[in-house]
Every structure is written in C-alpha cells, then in structure tokens.
Amino acid sequence: MRSRRRFLQLAGGGTAAALLPALSQPAGAQASKLVVGVIYVGPKDDYGYNQAQAQAAAAMKKLPGVTVVEEERVPETVDVQKTMASMIEQDGATLLFPTSFGYFDPHILRVAEKYPKVRFAHCGALWVEGKHPKNTGSYFGYIDECQYLNGIAAGYASKSKKIGFIAAKPIPQVLRNINAFAMGAQSVDPKITTQLIFTGDWALPVKEAEASNAMIDQGVDVITMHVDSPKVIVENCERRGIFVCGYHANQAALAPKGYLTGAEWNWVTPYTMHVKAAQTGAPMLNFLRGGLKEGFVTASPYGKGVGEGARKKADAVKASMMKGGYTIFKGPLNDNTGKIVIPAGTGYKQTDLALEQMNYLVAGVIGKI
C-alpha cells in the first residue's frame, strides 16, 4: 500500500486542489465490506478526548466486515482535508470520523461536497438541514449530565466551598459542562462558587498546569476540566493534595488518592450506529445525540474521597437521569451578571436545541466568556 504520508507530502505541494475534484469515487471500496477512517487531532493515548474516540475505534475493529484506518496528530487545518482524501483514495474509506471540533467547518464541509458517496460523521457540530451536505452529520453526548454528577461529588468533598473548572474555549458544549458542574455543586450547598479559567485552546499543558496551580493557590480544593487531555491537571491536583473530577476518559490511575469520579464518553454507541447504517445502506444519521439513558456517556466509578452521602445523592440523580426524568436547566435561573436566562416555569430537555446555543455562565461561576 502506498504511504499516506507520501500522499500528504504530494498534496502539500500545492496539488490538493487538483487532486480532490478527481476523487469523487472511493477507490477500492467493496460493497460487502466497510472501511472506516478515524482522524484524531492529538495522540490516541492522551487520557482524554482522543483516547475516548480511539477506544470506540478499537471496538469497531472487532465488528464483522469492518476495517479501521487511523491517523493521529492531524491539526485543524487543510491537513485534515488531505488526510480525509488520502483515506478515501488509498484505503477506500466510505465512512469517516474526523473527530476534532475544528474539523467540521470548513474542512469536512468542503471535502464532503467532493465525495457525495462518502459519509462524514463529526463529533460535536450542529448539523443544519438545508445548510450542510446530506452526507455529513454530527454525533455528541449529553455529558453535562455526568458533569452535574461530578459537581455533586465536588460539592460534598469541598471544604473551602471553592471549586474550579479549567476549560479550553467558550463554545456551547463547554459552557453546558461548566454550568452543569457548578449547578451540581450548588445542589449540595448554594454558597459554593466555581472559579473558571479559559486557556484558549484544546491542548495547552503549560497553561493548564498554571491554571490549576493558580486555583489551588487561591483555595480551590476540587477541580474539573474540559480540555483535550486532562492528564496534566489531574496529576497536578494529585501532587498538590486536592480532589479532582475527570473528563473524557477515566483518569483514576493518575490520581489514586484524589480522583472523585469522572464524566466519560461511550463513543462505541454512536460509532456502532453509524457503522450499521453504512453497512445496511440506511440514510446518513445527520444528527445523533444521547446521554446516560442512551449509553452515549457514563460516570466513572467513585474514588475513595466520595462519602456515603455524596454517593446516595449522586446515585439518586443518576437514576432519574437514566429514566429521562431529570431536568438540569430549568427556571428561574440567572447568569453570573444577574440576568434571567431561564424564566420560572421553563425547563429545557436535553434535546432542546436552545442548550446547544448556550452563551452564558450561571450565577456562582466566577469568570467571563
């Protein structure tokens, strides 16, 4: 097989624009088999976002008739367009999972138009009927449910009543997690505040370390996060003797003393749905969402620092979420500037698109968008 790296080098020499229009049909594809391509912005063993996706890709390799090709450390630039073209042309991939948030617009959208018979499943984008190609779609999970459970565990564990959230960028999915974490803690004690720091990008380990140190120096005693790899933050919290709640994957091995619980993805569920649809010729799944009930997300096992009271409260809320009967975002709810963002008597279900357009921080969160 020709080297994908060699293909990328050729495309990088200015020939990408000439190559892509000619590749309207996947080469080497067989009707009886499915080649799936998975693309990661970082390393597959990052204890975080990419590792969670890679775990699902590994599960797909065990399905009959499925071959998986992978490429890691692909930036959110034209490089991902070249990687997608390479997978289609060289490997015959007809279903792609370009996983990073910044891959969608413009990169997936441009390539999808040139490959109308290839399916592009993206993590996190908001697919819009009539605006985006029909061979594209998005999948995501209501992991704010698990961040709310993280908040409950943090609320019980915190002695200072000051907890922290380190985030990459203020996009709606991140804001949902921040707000859910804060509200989970406030359900234990309304006086708890959540210190927020945005680092500016998905993987900035130096800034993540600085942010966690700054929070701990200010008395924060429980931290969680929404960055690609929580490894640095989790290890720093353990080293400095405070509690931590994980994100993306299970980081308990990194903090045996301080790991409370975590919000984990179970991407096996949407990956399998997309694979089965492609294998049977069913229409593209354009908009796929689910939470605890649907098996898209899961909560990490409790650590040593989670007491009986916290377990009982978190388990009760989780049981309600599993039945689809728990509403996180309901009124009256104010943002941290005092503005009413959800009026009394209004509650948003997890499927409500208003939550995917969130642009505020709830009261009790110390920080700005």
Stockholm file with secondary structure:
# STOCKHOLM 1.0

chainA/1-369         MRSRRRFLQLAGGGTAAALLPALSQPAGAQASKLVVGVIYVGPKDDYGYNQAQAQAAAAMKKLPGVTVVEEERVPETVDVQKTMASMIEQDGATLLFPTSFGYFDPHILRVAEKYPKVRFAHCGALWVEGKHPKNTGSYFGYIDECQYLNGIAAGYASKSKKIGFIAAKPIPQVLRNINAFAMGAQSVDPKITTQLIFTGDWALPVKEAEASNAMIDQGVDVITMHVDSPKVIVENCERRGIFVCGYHANQAALAPKGYLTGAEWNWVTPYTMHVKAAQTGAPMLNFLRGGLKEGFVTASPYGKGVGEGARKKADAVKASMMKGGYTIFKGPLNDNTGKIVIPAGTGYKQTDLALEQMNYLVAGVIGKI
#=GR chainA/1-369 SS CCCHHHHHHHIIIIIHHHHHHHCCSCTTCCTTCEEEEEECSSCTTSSSHHHHHHHHHHHHTTSTTEEEEEECSCCSSHHHHHHHHHHHHHHCCCEEEECSGGGIIIIIHHHHHHCTTSEEEEESCCCCTTTSCTTEEEEEECTHHHHHHHHHHHHHHCSSSEEEEEESCCCHHHHHHHHHHHHHHHTTCTTCEEEEEECSSSCCHHHHHHHHHHHHHTTCCEEEEESSCTHHHHHHHHHTTCEEEEEESCCGGGCTTTEEEEEEECTHHHHHHHHHHHHHTCCCCCEEEECTTTTSEEECCCCTTCCHHHHHHHHHHHHHHHTTCCCSEESSEEBTTSCEEECTTCEECTTCGGGGGCCCCBTTEECCC
#=GC SS_cons         CCCHHHHHHHIIIIIHHHHHHHCCSCTTCCTTCEEEEEECSSCTTSSSHHHHHHHHHHHHTTSTTEEEEEECSCCSSHHHHHHHHHHHHHHCCCEEEECSGGGIIIIIHHHHHHCTTSEEEEESCCCCTTTSCTTEEEEEECTHHHHHHHHHHHHHHCSSSEEEEEESCCCHHHHHHHHHHHHHHHTTCTTCEEEEEECSSSCCHHHHHHHHHHHHHTTCCEEEEESSCTHHHHHHHHHTTCEEEEEESCCGGGCTTTEEEEEEECTHHHHHHHHHHHHHTCCCCCEEEECTTTTSEEECCCCTTCCHHHHHHHHHHHHHHHTTCCCSEESSEEBTTSCEEECTTCEECTTCGGGGGCCCCBTTEECCC
//
